[in-house]
Amino acid sequence: LLFLLLYTNSTYKAPWTVFSLAWSNRIEQNSQFRLAIGSYIEQYNNTVQILKTKYTLQPNSEYPTMQIYSACEIEHPYPCTKILWSPEGKNNATPGSGAGSTNFGGRDLLATTGDYLRLWSVAEDNEASSSGGTGEDDDDGGIGATTTLTHKREALMINNNRNSEYCSPLTSFDWNECDPSMIVTSSIDTTCTIWDIHTQTVKTQVIAHDKEVFDLAFSRGTDVFASVGADGSVRLFDLRSLEHSTIIYDTPNLEPLLRLEWNKQDPNYLATFKVDSQSTIILDIRVPCQPVTILGGHAGCVNAVAWAPHSSCHICTAADDSHALIWDLSHMSKRPVEDPILAYNAEGEVNNLQWSSSQPDWVSIAFADKLQILRV
């Protein structure tokens, strides 16, 4: 394996095990970052931290180093199964325009799932500044001061299921990039629910699988999403015709499928993996039932997968073997993909990973109580 060369990396140590994480889609000043991480504590009281970065000059150092700090904490019931920032930051912010150019008056909208779907808004303490800046010092060299953030819960989405007095936990969700008013959630009660977050109402709900639904993802566009679950199937849904779904893949022995990622640069391809599996399955929706390739390379169970946001043929996988691997799939239709092109060895079993869409040179991984930012 070739080890990933890091131009810069930084590690943040949380006071608890880190599970969920997400990059903000906003373009921050001075190439700084904003991330959200969620705790995994087996009790009711859990936490979401909003992290920011700053660059500081160390004594006897010619170049500034990146530091990660917690700018805001949100009390959260139960662990977050997933966190996502609004894609409106991606659609409305342009490089060099400043962080205040997004919607919500400079606020950044965040969604979490657990027992319910919750929406939160996050803003700079000094958001009233008409310059649209982030409160960071704008000195040459990008040296930034520590700033704090404020948060406010915007909505608590409750689907009143009349067939049950209990709420069914939500396992995952996805936020539609083309229509940011739409979120789809998955649940252990076999359903997927499409929400209109502007009206805070359910648009529709479908019985998606025969067993629990573990994950889902929108394709590029507004109408199509896919889901995976405990019944071992990958199913496609079209919001224009929800009377039926299309099963594009079943695991040979109906082993549960845990996660699903859709390639937004080439929406013909999906990535998924089975529970307790060391391999990642790449599917071509034009050729159902048969994987186009299977990525090995890990010596432990795969926990996360992320497509490159700027390339249609690169994907990153992470597993219990403490490795994050980057693969080149450009020739997968002609020959098997046997080895990754890059690898990184973390200090522990990697629970999750995310590839930044706003700054695609950076990948974040979570292991134990640490979040680490890696430069590809």
Sequence and secondary structure as in RCSB ss.txt:
>XXXX:A:sequence
LLFLLLYTNSTYKAPWTVFSLAWSNRIEQNSQFRLAIGSYIEQYNNTVQILKTKYTLQPNSEYPTMQIYSACEIE
HPYPCTKILWSPEGKNNATPGSGAGSTNFGGRDLLATTGDYLRLWSVAEDNEASSSGGTGEDDDDGGIGATTTLT
HKREALMINNNRNSEYCSPLTSFDWNECDPSMIVTSSIDTTCTIWDIHTQTVKTQVIAHDKEVFDLAFSRGTDVF
ASVGADGSVRLFDLRSLEHSTIIYDTPNLEPLLRLEWNKQDPNYLATFKVDSQSTIILDIRVPCQPVTILGGHAG
CVNAVAWAPHSSCHICTAADDSHALIWDLSHMSKRPVEDPILAYNAEGEVNNLQWSSSQPDWVSIAFADKLQILR
V
>XXXX:A:secstr
  B   SSEEEEE SS EEEEEE  S  GGG  EEEEEE  SSSEEEEEEEEEEEE  TT SS EEEEEEEEEEE
EES  SEEEE THHHHH  TTS GGGSTGGG EEEEEESSSEEEEEEEETTTT TT   S    TT       EE
EEEEEEE    TT SS   EEEEEE SS TTEEEEEETTSEEEEEETTTTEEEEEEE  SS EEEEEE SSSSEE
EEEETTSEEEEEETTEEEEEEEEEE TT   EEEEEE SSSTTEEEEEETT S EEEEETTSTTS SEEE   SS
 EEEEEE TT TTEEEEEETTSEEEEEE TTTTTS   S SEEEE SS EEEEEE SSSTTEEEEEETTEEEEEE
 
